[in-house]
Amino acid sequence: MLIPCPWCGDREEVEFKYGGSADVMYPREPESADDAEWARFVFFRPNPKGKTTERWVHTAGCRRWFTLVRDTVTHQITPA
């Protein structure tokens, strides 16, 4: 799979690390979050069929983080 780095251009997937869903929000008040809220944040992730917004880092290149939209069925990638 080719991933389009906004700074380096298209590169092979092996140069990147997946950073997770871009839609998962950190708890608004982490100091007062209970165990259930932390468990939802740490362990539960969406697993959609179709387009999803993801975070990636170009570890073998510029080392920058970026967001993209990937279709989980076709693996077609578009910029976010």
TORKOL-4160 file (C-alpha; in steps of 0.2 Angstrom, whole numbers, padded with zeros to 4 digits, m for minus):
80
<pt num="1" X="0000" Y="0000" Z="0000"/>
<pt num="2" X="0007" Y="0017" Z="m0005"/>
<pt num="3" X="0004" Y="0031" Z="0008"/>
<pt num="4" X="0005" Y="0049" Z="0003"/>
<pt num="5" X="0016" Y="0058" Z="0015"/>
<pt num="6" X="0011" Y="0077" Z="0014"/>
<pt num="7" X="0030" Y="0081" Z="0015"/>
<pt num="8" X="0039" Y="0067" Z="0006"/>
<pt num="9" X="0026" Y="0061" Z="m0007"/>
<pt num="10" X="0020" Y="0043" Z="m0009"/>
<pt num="11" X="0030" Y="0030" Z="0000"/>
<pt num="12" X="0028" Y="0011" Z="0005"/>
<pt num="13" X="0018" Y="0007" Z="0020"/>
<pt num="14" X="0033" Y="m0001" Z="0029"/>
<pt num="15" X="0040" Y="0017" Z="0031"/>
<pt num="16" X="0025" Y="0022" Z="0042"/>
<pt num="17" X="0017" Y="0018" Z="0059"/>
<pt num="18" X="m0001" Y="0018" Z="0062"/>
<pt num="19" X="m0006" Y="0030" Z="0075"/>
<pt num="20" X="m0024" Y="0025" Z="0077"/>
<pt num="21" X="m0041" Y="0033" Z="0074"/>
<pt num="22" X="m0041" Y="0052" Z="0073"/>
<pt num="23" X="m0059" Y="0052" Z="0080"/>
<pt num="24" X="m0054" Y="0046" Z="0097"/>
<pt num="25" X="m0055" Y="0060" Z="0109"/>
<pt num="26" X="m0044" Y="0061" Z="0125"/>
<pt num="27" X="m0055" Y="0063" Z="0141"/>
<pt num="28" X="m0060" Y="0081" Z="0143"/>
<pt num="29" X="m0056" Y="0081" Z="0162"/>
<pt num="30" X="m0043" Y="0067" Z="0164"/>
<pt num="31" X="m0040" Y="0070" Z="0182"/>
<pt num="32" X="m0059" Y="0067" Z="0186"/>
<pt num="33" X="m0061" Y="0052" Z="0173"/>
<pt num="34" X="m0067" Y="0036" Z="0181"/>
<pt num="35" X="m0060" Y="0019" Z="0177"/>
<pt num="36" X="m0074" Y="0016" Z="0164"/>
<pt num="37" X="m0071" Y="0031" Z="0155"/>
<pt num="38" X="m0052" Y="0027" Z="0154"/>
<pt num="39" X="m0056" Y="0010" Z="0148"/>
<pt num="40" X="m0066" Y="0017" Z="0134"/>
<pt num="41" X="m0052" Y="0028" Z="0129"/>
<pt num="42" X="m0038" Y="0016" Z="0130"/>
<pt num="43" X="m0046" Y="m0001" Z="0124"/>
<pt num="44" X="m0061" Y="0003" Z="0113"/>
<pt num="45" X="m0059" Y="0009" Z="0095"/>
<pt num="46" X="m0071" Y="0010" Z="0081"/>
<pt num="47" X="m0069" Y="m0003" Z="0067"/>
<pt num="48" X="m0080" Y="0004" Z="0053"/>
<pt num="49" X="m0082" Y="m0004" Z="0036"/>
<pt num="50" X="m0079" Y="0010" Z="0024"/>
<pt num="51" X="m0070" Y="0027" Z="0026"/>
<pt num="52" X="m0061" Y="0031" Z="0042"/>
<pt num="53" X="m0050" Y="0045" Z="0048"/>
<pt num="54" X="m0033" Y="0039" Z="0054"/>
<pt num="55" X="m0017" Y="0046" Z="0061"/>
<pt num="56" X="0000" Y="0041" Z="0054"/>
<pt num="57" X="0018" Y="0045" Z="0057"/>
<pt num="58" X="0032" Y="0044" Z="0043"/>
<pt num="59" X="0045" Y="0035" Z="0055"/>
<pt num="60" X="0057" Y="0031" Z="0041"/>
<pt num="61" X="0056" Y="0048" Z="0033"/>
<pt num="62" X="0052" Y="0066" Z="0040"/>
<pt num="63" X="0045" Y="0059" Z="0056"/>
<pt num="64" X="0030" Y="0070" Z="0055"/>
<pt num="65" X="0012" Y="0065" Z="0060"/>
<pt num="66" X="m0003" Y="0068" Z="0048"/>
<pt num="67" X="m0021" Y="0063" Z="0046"/>
<pt num="68" X="m0028" Y="0054" Z="0031"/>
<pt num="69" X="m0045" Y="0046" Z="0026"/>
<pt num="70" X="m0043" Y="0027" Z="0022"/>
<pt num="71" X="m0057" Y="0016" Z="0015"/>
<pt num="72" X="m0055" Y="0000" Z="0026"/>
<pt num="73" X="m0063" Y="m0011" Z="0012"/>
<pt num="74" X="m0053" Y="m0004" Z="m0004"/>
<pt num="75" X="m0038" Y="0004" Z="0006"/>
<pt num="76" X="m0040" Y="0019" Z="m0005"/>
<pt num="77" X="m0032" Y="0034" Z="0003"/>
<pt num="78" X="m0037" Y="0052" Z="0002"/>
<pt num="79" X="m0030" Y="0067" Z="0011"/>
<pt num="80" X="m0040" Y="0073" Z="0026"/>
